[in-house]
Amino acid sequence: MQALAIAAAGMTAAAHRLTESAQRTATWSAREIDTDLVKEAVEQVSAKTDFAANVAVAKTADSMTGALLDLKV
């Protein structure tokens, strides 16, 4: 089902964004260029929200697939 693939890709992208932001935050004092911690906090919350939205899409797609299978049986 295409919705599951799209949701999985969205979860992967959100997890990647969160990881990159967390790495920038963890190394902010060791870097020569200052990291905007407020921007990183917003990025992390946004990535978390995006991930949760894609999980909801995956759950809904799974539920719809189950309902369709119940109708065929």
N, C-alpha and C positions, 0 to 999 in steps of 0.2 A: 504494500500500500504506500502510495506516494506521501501521504501525510506523515507517516511514521519516519520516512527517510528525511523529510524536511525538518521535522522536529529533532531528529538525531543530529542533523547538521547544525541546527540552531544551538543545541546544547553543547556541541563541540566548540562552536565559535564563542559562546559565552564563557565556557570554561577556559578557553585560551586567553580571552580578554582579561578574565579575573587573574589568571596566573601571571600574565605580563604585568598587570598593574601591581599585584602583590610583590613581584620581584623589584619593581621600581621603588615601591614604598620601603621594602626591607633594606635596600641599599642606598637610600636617599642621602645619608650622611657621608658615605664613602665616595660618592660621585662628585666630580668637579662641577657639574651643572646641577643647580638646585632643582629638586623635584617639587612640584606643586602638590602638597599633600591633600588639599581640599579637592583638587581635580581628581586625584587618585581615589579618594574616598567616594566621590560621586561615580566614578567609573566602576568601582567595585560593587556598589549598590545597584547600579544599572545592569551590570553583568549578572548579578544574582537574580534580579527581577526577570531579565531575559531568559535565564535558565529555567526559572519557575514557570514562566509562560509556555516555554517549549515542552516542559514536562506535562503541563495541563493539556496541550495539544496531543501529545503522545497517548495520554490516558484516555482522552476523548476518542481518538482514532481507534484505540484498542477496544473500547466499549462499543463503538459503532460496528466494528468488525464482528465482535461477539454477538451483537443483536442481529446482524445479517445472517450469521451462521445459525442462530436459533430459528430464524424464519425459514431457512432452507431445510432444516431437519424436521 
